[in-house]
Each structure stands twice: as structure tokens, then as C-alpha cells.
């Protein structure tokens, strides 16, 4: 039994993984504006109810670059006080069990590879789109972090007048259309013509993220996750249409692109960190 933790910008979630299933799920708001000691104390107290003799370790995904070997978190997104946090040492001292820390999108694709839609495939990429956009990579059945846990940050690649993340995340709806992705999703499901157009536009930009992932890693499959993936049926067509000019058409024909189905997959992936 392993505890999996997903530390988000506004919420924190956790549960106990056993046999590929999640038990005792928890979710709480997370006040990211507090001081470093306050946020760390809140994290400890959130995890504490899950600690029991049968639990053998803790895996935690954070929205940040991580020194994976030492478990040090650097400049966590949306947590201003977390400029440098030796999270592994802090939690191991507190709970007296092994702790493994990694990027949250890496946990997402590890969960899909170990327990989810791409189990059994060797080379896969997960693209998560919400407030921002990032990717996680599995190559030859191994989670690929890169030298500095920066592999997969395709959202920061230059695109048009900004970068991919600027257009293929919730930012598109706020900056270009003065709304939110959630509101645009609701309106599009009701048949609103303008909102449907927003999602067609989003699909074009998401295709750029897919192209970048294919050029860099040539995966067998890409799993789309994050809050915006819930609208997959609204942007899938324009995304696939925009992939037709890819320079290696056979790669696109063979590529499987799917929508993540398990809302707990990142927690399962975080727990799997302890086992790999």
C-alpha cells in the first residue's frame, strides 16, 4: 500500500494505492499563498490520516521542476514560497517511510502507463492542459525525466507570437475571448455557436502541442489530460484536421490520441513512483 499525493495550485488530493485501485481518497483546498512553514504543515496534516502500518511509502506529484534524486522542489507553480523545498527529507523525517517526489504531469503519464489507457505500450506521452500545459514521457517503459526534470515542457516552445501554452491552455479563453474554459465548455454543450468556435480554435493549437510531442519523442500514443481534456469531443475534430499537414503522415496515422478517463490517475501514478 502506497500513498499517492497530487499537490495542485488550488487543491490537494491523496489516496492509498493498492492493486492498482485507490482507497481512502481525500481532497482539500490548499492555500498556496501562505508561508513555506504553513504550507508544509498543511501538507503534513493532510497526509497524516492516511498513515497506517500497512503503508510502505509516499509518492507525491508537484507542479514544479524537481531534483528527483534528492526530492527537492524548485519554484513550484502557484506556490510562491516554494522556491527551494527539500520535500523528500521533510516528509521522510515526519513519517519515517520512503518518499519520492516528481512533477505532477510525469505522475499523470506514469499512472496511465502503469494502470490506465496506455498500459502495455512502450513509448507514450501525456499532455495535460489546464491553467498551463505540460507533458510527461515514458520511453521504453521507463519514465523519462531528463537531466533536470524538465523533459516534456513543450508548452514553453515558441509558437506564433508567444508559446504553445499561451494558446493551448485555459489562457486562450481568458485572453482572446474574455471567458473561461469551463464557461465555454458549458455554452458549447448547449450549442452556442461562438463557444463551439472557441473549441475549434483550441483544437488547432492543441495540434501544435501534439506535433511537438511527436517530433520530439515519436510515441505510440498520446493521452490528453487536465481540465480542458474534458472537452475532448469539442476540439478533437479540428485537432485531427490540423495534424494532416504533419511532415511524417505515417506517424500520425499510427498515433493513438485518447482522452484520460480516470480522475484519480495522477494519484495512482504518484504512488507508482515509489515502486519504479
N, C-alpha and C positions, 0 to 999 in steps of 0.2 A: 504494500500500500504506500503510495507516494502522494504528497500534497502538491497540487498544481496551483499556481497563483498567476493572475493576469492583472498587472498594475496599469490602469489606464489613466487618461488625463482628467477624468471626472469621477470614475468609479473604480472600485477594486473588486475582483471576483476570485473565488478559490473553491476548491473541492478536493476530494480524495479519489485518486485513480486506482482502480483495481480491476484487472482483467479486461482493460480497455473500456471500462464503464466509469462514470463519475458519480460519486456518492457525497452526501452532505454538502451540496452546493451552497455557497454563500455569496452575497453581493451587498456592498455598502457604498454610499458616496465617499469620495476621497477628496479632502480639502488640500489641494495641491499648493495653495498659497501660504500655508503655514511654514514655520521654520523647519530646518532639517531635523532637529531632535523631535519636534512634534509629529512630523510626517512619519518618521521611523517608528516612533512609539505607536502611532495609529496602525501602522502595518503589522507590528508585532502583536498587538491586541486583536487584530482581525484574524491573524493566523492561529492564535493560541487555542481557540475552541476546537480546532481540528487535530491538535496534537494528541496522540494516544500511543500506547506501547507498540501497536502493530505498524505504525507509520515509520518508514525507513529513510525518508529524505524529503526534501522540498525543492521543487523546481519553480523558478519564477521568471516570467517574461516582462520586460520593461520597455517603454518607448524610448530607446536610447542606444547609443553605441556602448558596448561593454567589453572590458578586458575579460574574456571568457575564462581564461585560465585562473585568474585571481578573483573573478567575480566582482570587479569594480565597475560601477556605473558612472558614466561621464555625461554631463549636460543633458539630463533627461528632459524630453519634450514635455512642456506644460507643467513641469515641477521645478520652479525657478531655483529653489535651494539646493537641488541635487546637482551641483557642479562636479563633485567627485565623492562618491559614496562607496566604501568597501562593503557592499551589501552582503556578500558571501560570509565574510568574517563576522559581521554584526549578527546575522541570523544564526550562524553556527554557534557563536558564543551564547546566544539566547536559548536556543532549542536543543543543542547538543546532538545534532544529526547533520548529515551531509546536505549542503545547499549548492545548487547550480543555477547560475544566472545567465540569461541570454536576451537578445532582442525579441520583442513580442511577435513580430511577423515571422521570425525564424521559428518561434514556437508554433505559430499557426500552420506553417507548411510541414513541420515535423509531425504535428498531430494528424494532418491529412495523410501523410505518408505512412505513419505507423498504424493509424486506426480508421482512416477516412476514405475519401473518394479515390485517392491515387495509391492506395496500398498495393504493393506488388510491382509498381513501376520503379525504374532505377533513377531516372532523371526528371525532376519535376520542379516547378516554380509556383509559389503562391504570391499573388498580388493582392494587397489589402488597400482598399480605398475608403477613406472616411474624411476626417479633418485633413489628413495628408495622404500620401501614397508611398508605399514601400513594398519591397519584395523579399521573400525568403527562398533559399535554393537548397535542393537536395541533389547531389551529384554522385552517381554510383552508389546509391543507397546511404550516403553519408551527408549529414547536414553540413553545408559549406558556409563558414563564417567570414572567410577572407582573413587577412593578416590582422585587421583591426575591428573585426565585426562590422565592417562597412559594406560587405558584398550585398548587392540587391537594392542599394539606394538609387534605383533607376528614376525615381521621382525627381531627383535633382539634376538629371540630364537636361541640357539646353533644348528648348523646343519653342518654335515660333518666337515670340518676343519675351519669353520668360523660361519656364521649365515645365516638365511633364506634370509634376504635382500641381502646379498652378491651374492647369486645365482639367486634369483627370482626378479631381477630388471634390469635396464639398465646396471648395473655394470657387469653382466655376459658377455655381448657382448664386453665391453671395455677391461676387464681384461683377459678374456680367448680367445677372438677371434679378438682383435685389430680392432674393428669396433664399430658402434653404432647400437642401436636397430632400428632406423629409416632406416639406410642403409641396415641392414639385412632384414628388412621388404620389402623394395623395391626389393631387389635381389630375395627374396623368392617368391614374387608375379610373378617375371619373370621366375621362375623355376630353379633358381640356387640351385644346389644340396647341396653345403656346407651351404648356408644360411637356407635352409629347415631343415638341420640337427641341426643348432643352435636353431631353434624354437622348434624342438622336445626335445632338451636338456632342454630348458627353461620350457617346459610343465611338465617335470619330477620334476623340482624344484618347480614350482608353485603348483603342487600337494601336496608338503610338507606344503606349506602355508595353503592350503585348509584343510589338515588333522589336522593341529594345531588349526585352527578355529573351526572345527567340534568337536574335543576333548574338547576344552575349553568352547564352547558355544552351541553346538548341534543345529544349526539353521535350519529353514525350507528351506532357500535359501541363496546363496552367490552371490553377484553382483560383477563382476570384472570391475574395472575402472582404470583410469590413462592412460598414453600414450601407454603403452605396451599392454593394452587390445584391442587396435585397430587391433592387430594381432591374435585375439582370434581364428579365423578359422585355423591358422597355428599351434597353440600349443594345441588346445582343445583335439585332439585325444590322444596324448601322456600323457596329464594331466589325462584324464579319465582312460587310461590304468594303470597309476601309482597309481590310487586310489583303484585298485582292491584288494590290499593286506591290506586294512584298517581292523582293528580288529573287527569292527561292520559293516558288509556289508549291513545290512538293512538300516543303517543310510545313507550310500552312495546312495543306490537305491532310497531313498525318497528325497534326497537332490537335489534341483534345483540350477544349476550353470548357470548364464547368463552374457552376456556382456552388460554393460551400453550403452544405445543408445542416451541419451540426453546430449550434450556437456555443457549444462547450469545447469545440475542437482545439482552441488555443490553450485551454486549461489542460486538456489531455496531452497536448504537445509539451507544455511546460513540465508536466510530471515526467514525460518520457526523457527529458534532459538528464535526469538522474540515472537512467539506465543505459545511455549510449556512451 
